Amino acid sequence: MKPNRALNFQAVLSQGWSAWTLLLLLMIALILERGGFAGPAGTGSMALTIFTVLGAMQVFMSVLLRVFDSNWFRWVNAGCVALTTLAFAAHHVAQHTGLVLNEVCGASAEGVFHVVEAAHHVLGILMCVLAVRWARASGDMHRVAGLYPARF
């Protein structure tokens, strides 16, 4: 594998985390347009907390990917990508099979939410493949090419 190809994985993954953040913001906008985060027994505030934590993680991961290149961080990234993808897929399935209460998404919003969530899933699958390929690539090629100091 050429060094520029490994750097391309890193750049695409960083862009993928940023794109996930934009999709998360779009989901928040759609929820607010449909009536906000009001829900039974405080589920709205819990959802807002989850969105906030996910958004912060996604923003930080997009930056950290450009800073760290060590092998352990590559695998941490792959794990975070896989868990985020699986969590959103499980939530989507549970939400649209009636396992999760969903007062915000009325019948008229279903198509819009499906499109945004499907985009998130497709991006997640692509990022999982790229994250594992980047984690398997040798980190030594960057140091040989002089792209990163030895401590990274």
C-alpha positions in Angstrom: 0.0 0.0 0.0 1.4 3.4 -0.9 1.6 6.1 1.8 -0.7 8.4 -0.1 -3.4 5.7 -0.2 -3.3 5.3 3.6 -3.5 9.1 4.0 -6.5 9.0 1.8 -8.2 6.5 4.1 -7.5 8.9 7.0 -8.9 11.9 5.1 -12.0 10.1 3.9 -12.7 8.8 7.4 -12.3 12.3 8.9 -14.7 13.6 6.3 -17.1 10.8 7.1 -17.2 11.7 10.7 -17.9 15.3 9.7 -20.7 14.1 7.3 -22.2 12.1 10.2 -22.2 15.3 12.3 -24.1 17.1 9.5 -26.6 14.3 9.2 -27.1 14.4 13.0 -27.8 18.2 12.8 -30.3 17.5 10.0 -32.0 14.9 12.2 -32.2 17.5 15.0 -33.7 20.1 12.7 -36.3 17.6 11.4 -37.2 16.7 15.0 -37.5 20.3 16.0 -39.7 21.0 12.9 -42.0 18.2 14.0 -42.5 19.4 17.5 -39.3 19.3 19.4 -38.0 16.8 21.8 -41.2 16.7 23.9 -42.0 13.1 24.8 -43.4 10.9 27.6 -41.4 10.6 30.9 -38.5 12.8 29.8 -37.6 10.8 26.7 -37.1 14.1 24.9 -34.4 15.3 27.2 -32.7 11.9 27.0 -32.8 12.1 23.2 -31.3 15.6 23.2 -28.5 14.4 25.6 -27.7 11.4 23.3 -27.7 13.7 20.3 -25.3 16.1 22.1 -22.9 13.4 23.2 -22.9 11.8 19.7 -22.4 15.2 18.1 -19.4 16.0 20.3 -17.9 12.6 19.7 -18.2 12.9 16.0 -16.7 16.4 15.9 -13.7 15.3 18.0 -13.2 12.1 16.0 -13.0 14.0 12.8 -10.2 16.2 14.3 -8.4 13.4 16.2 -8.2 11.3 13.0 -6.0 14.1 11.5 -3.8 14.3 14.5 -3.1 10.6 15.6 -1.9 7.9 13.4 -0.9 5.2 15.8 -2.1 1.6 15.4 -4.1 1.6 18.6 -6.0 4.7 17.6 -6.8 3.2 14.2 -8.5 0.3 16.0 -10.3 2.7 18.4 -11.6 4.5 15.4 -12.8 1.3 13.8 -14.6 0.3 17.0 -16.2 3.7 17.3 -17.4 3.6 13.7 -18.8 0.1 14.1 -20.6 0.8 17.3 -22.0 4.1 16.0 -23.3 2.4 12.8 -24.8 -0.6 14.8 -26.4 1.7 17.3 -28.1 3.9 14.6 -29.2 0.8 12.7 -30.6 -0.9 15.8 -32.4 2.4 16.8 -33.8 2.7 13.2 -35.2 -0.9 13.3 -36.6 -0.5 16.8 -38.2 2.9 16.0 -39.9 1.7 12.8 -41.1 -1.6 14.2 -42.9 0.0 17.1 -40.4 -1.0 19.8 -39.5 2.6 20.6 -42.1 5.3 21.1 -42.0 7.8 18.3 -44.4 10.7 18.7 -42.1 13.1 16.9 -42.1 11.4 13.5 -45.7 11.6 12.2 -46.8 9.7 9.1 -45.9 12.7 6.9 -42.3 12.7 8.2 -41.6 9.0 7.7 -40.1 9.3 4.2 -37.8 12.2 5.2 -36.5 10.4 8.3 -36.0 7.2 6.3 -33.9 9.0 3.7 -31.7 10.7 6.4 -31.3 7.5 8.4 -30.5 5.4 5.2 -27.8 7.9 4.3 -26.4 7.5 7.8 -26.4 3.7 7.4 -24.8 3.7 4.0 -22.1 6.1 5.2 -21.6 4.0 8.3 -21.0 0.8 6.2 -18.6 2.6 3.9 -16.7 4.0 7.0 -16.6 0.6 8.6 -14.9 -0.9 5.6 -12.4 2.0 5.3 -11.7 2.1 9.1 -10.7 -1.6 9.1 -8.6 -1.2 6.0 -6.9 1.8 7.5 -6.3 0.0 10.8 -4.8 -3.0 9.0 -2.4 -0.8 7.1 1.1 -0.4 8.5 1.6 2.8 10.5 5.4 2.6 9.8 5.0 3.8 6.2 4.0 7.3 7.5 7.1 7.5 9.6 9.3 6.3 6.8 7.8 8.9 4.5 8.5 11.5 7.2 4.8 12.5 7.5 4.5 12.1 11.3 6.9 12.3 14.2 7.7 9.0 15.9 5.5 9.7 18.9 2.4 9.6 16.9 
